[in-house]
Amino acid sequence: MSAIKKIIGPRVPENMTAEDKKLFNVPTILFGVAAILLVISIFLPYWEMELQAPQYPKGLHITAYANRLTGDVAEIDGLNHYIGMSPLDEAAQFEKSVSVLAIAALSLLILAAIFVHTKWVVLLVLPTILMPLMFLADLQFWLWKFGTNLDPTAPLSSAIKPFVPSVLGSGLIAQFKTIAMPGLGLYLAIIASIVSVVGLYFHRKAYKPLVESGQ
Amino acid sequence: MKLQKNRMSRSVTTGIVIILLIVVISIMASCNDNGGATGSESTTADTAGVSNDAMAIAEARGLTPDDIAAALKTYTPSGVHDEYIMFASGGHGGQVYVIGMPSMRIIKQIAVFTPEPWQGYGYGAEGTMEVLAGGNVGESDLTWGDTHHPALSETDGDYDGQFLFINDKANGRVAVIDLKDFETKQLVKNPIALGDHGGTFVVPDTEWVIEGGQYGAPLGWEYASLDDYNEAYRGMITFWKFDREAGRIDTDASFAIELPPYWQDLCDAGKLASDGWVFCNSFNTERATGGVEDGNPPFEAGASQNDMDFLHVIDKNKAIEVAAAGKTMDVQGFPVISLQTAIDEGLLYFVPEPKSPHGVDVTPDGKFLTISGKLDPHVSIYSFQKIQDAIAAGSFEYDDYGVPIIAFDDAVEAQVEVGLGPLHTQYDDKGYAYTSLFLEPAVARWTLGGDFSDLHEEEDWTLVTKTPVQYNVGHIAAAEGDTVSPDGRFLVSMNKWAIDRFANVGPLLPQNFQLLDIGEGGANMPVLYDLPIPDGEPHYAQIIKADKLSPWEVYPEVGWNPHTNSVDPNVVQLGEERVERNGNEVEIWMTAVRSHFTPEHVEIKQGDHVIWHITNVERAYDATHGFSIPYYNINLSIEPGEATTFEFDATEDGVFSYYCTEFCSALHLEMTGYMLIEPSE
């Protein structure tokens, strides 16, 4: 009992002025906002890549959601077979299968953070803070894996050497210029991350004196 | 202890903030990269070797200021699309041309009545073979047509860009082209007449497609001696019911009207004020039967004796009712309203028209009809209201068959002397009409009266100007010039035989389409451009605003059958390719995708019957694959998403390389496979 109390820390005293209560409401609101942004981001694209070449006046587009790829995937797979790259849908299958649940879990953790008033709150908020970076790192890992594991028997294997597409920014593969950029979902996740950091700051400001006075 | 804790949490917070800053900065940097890339291209004006000064170029090429103006009005830079699209008949080439205007660039040829290999039309693909077979006459497999008059589908009397119809004069057939994929979907053979001419014309909402006849003959392709011409020979007009939903003519809901054996020529459907009525003119009301070899006057003289022929005025709505009521006779299983029934039910009236007319064209408001007798220098304008009044008044004369004739003076509104050999008339948005003058040859601009009076400055019903054309103009087509709202921008004069307009390419001359600028009123109507057409006499064309067309870029789903407008039951998805043998029948399910067919080996035994399905599983705009097999005369065009089937009997053994006939990718040459036919013994 006391262990749990130690972790969740003291409750906000009832006998406070409205002015003082505001201080405690700030982290609550910020963590709530972060949780909502994360849930919304599930329905929005996280990452987009455009491929530009003279033969494709409208370009080719792939859009990565947390759990699926959409856009000109078939056409890009068709082109990739010339250089021996595996079909894009084979990438990050585990991540795609758990992503929705994982993001939902992050939201629940950060909602839980509202009720934890000690330093342990950092553990609940940290996943949300790191999530955008982890997403990009994972994506870069798959880009590396796909770009460097080309089928040596593919028609153009001698013309195109293994390469690592950049997770953000532009690159060049044969006649294709590639432009990779974050999607709206990732921006929301980044905002959630920043909001969480700010939330931690206000959390500390509000609860630290309370924790210290309690001890 | 406390102090330490604070320091720790502070440093954690700081660290996180730094990480986030890095992320944000790197994202912003990547966004800036994009912006930089799109704005980086620049162009420099440099006309290699020639002075930059456009006037110097013009001088070097001997261009006059008028030439320069014409060039500026027509030149369309690379990648810029035309404002109008013209659908022009390819004459006895049996096809339709798609031409951009004002650039006058030929964009496509649509295969209609004649097999065409590029489009894989008539070289094995089942859907196209069935379309062509639909146009066969009895046991005769026809491989050409004499395309005459294209008609775009209309909604409320205006082109809607959905369908195109065209007739084959030689064999009396009508084609339906779907403008979703610019492919011919249906040919229908007229069951009562071997030939036609007055088609195709649509009524304002395209419920009916009109096909008028031409040379009189016994109905139903029967035999009768020319001695019995008056009794046994007949003219006709056919009303094809168009099912817009299905995109096909419904032959079972169609009917025809028997007409006297005058040679019906061109028709037009009424619109707005005259909606519900159809007008056809005719010649050879003399009923000459020729026989110059027996000392009779030749047709050209015999058919030109009367000063007046007969404009046919047909109550279409009443005719539909009469046909629906079953008051028809059966000719080759097709319902035909007899001439007597047409007279008794008040479906048919005649108005005399100056001799040997060739065009009847309803004005945009539907209130007037312009008739040109090609042997009379006038255009005669009839008032629809006057015709209605005369019908109501009921004082008629009658022809030999008992058809009521309205007096010429009771129907005519005005006559305008336009010049020699007037043929066809189109309209603009400025109250002018344009008539082709075959003999001069020229295009005449003249003024309309009635409600059009306020649109122009000149006096009503007068000739304004003429522009000579090169040479022998037949039809003319103005931008949307036969609809309820003509655009009045451009007009194309369709001239037969170019004579000296282009380099001599031997005794058979190309045709010449001349673009005229009719955008300004008054006397100015210059020729802008000559486009040679390397095909049969073009006859008519229609010109639609390009933004009314919305064709598919690729077929809507993988496995689309363009002839059933649905996914084909024999669609082959990637991974589902297979070859199955059932006795002597071999069935192949194949996919095509850049740059291979699957399977690449097909083994057959001599004597097998082969059924071969191919699906192009591509979804890219330009990923069409061809498929050809030597010896067996198989050649297909399989557009992205399309599923197709062909069959043949493996009569000859050997090794046959099939390959993709389109340059589909860098590895196009490798897109091939072997069909091995093992000898039977």
Boltz contact constraints between the chains, C-beta under 6 A:
constraints:
  - contact:
      token1: [A, 74]
      token2: [B, 619]
      max_distance: 6.0
  - contact:
      token1: [A, 75]
      token2: [B, 620]
      max_distance: 6.0
  - contact:
      token1: [A, 78]
      token2: [B, 594]
      max_distance: 6.0
  - contact:
      token1: [A, 119]
      token2: [B, 9]
      max_distance: 6.0
  - contact:
      token1: [A, 129]
      token2: [B, 16]
      max_distance: 6.0
  - contact:
      token1: [A, 155]
      token2: [B, 667]
      max_distance: 6.0
  - contact:
      token1: [A, 168]
      token2: [B, 30]
      max_distance: 6.0
  - contact:
      token1: [A, 169]
      token2: [B, 30]
      max_distance: 6.0
  - contact:
      token1: [A, 169]
      token2: [B, 33]
      max_distance: 6.0
  - contact:
      token1: [A, 170]
      token2: [B, 33]
      max_distance: 6.0
  - contact:
      token1: [A, 179]
      token2: [B, 34]
      max_distance: 6.0
  - contact:
      token1: [A, 181]
      token2: [B, 30]
      max_distance: 6.0
  - contact:
      token1: [A, 182]
      token2: [B, 27]
      max_distance: 6.0
  - contact:
      token1: [A, 194]
      token2: [B, 20]
      max_distance: 6.0
  - contact:
      token1: [A, 197]
      token2: [B, 16]
      max_distance: 6.0
  - contact:
      token1: [A, 197]
      token2: [B, 17]
      max_distance: 6.0
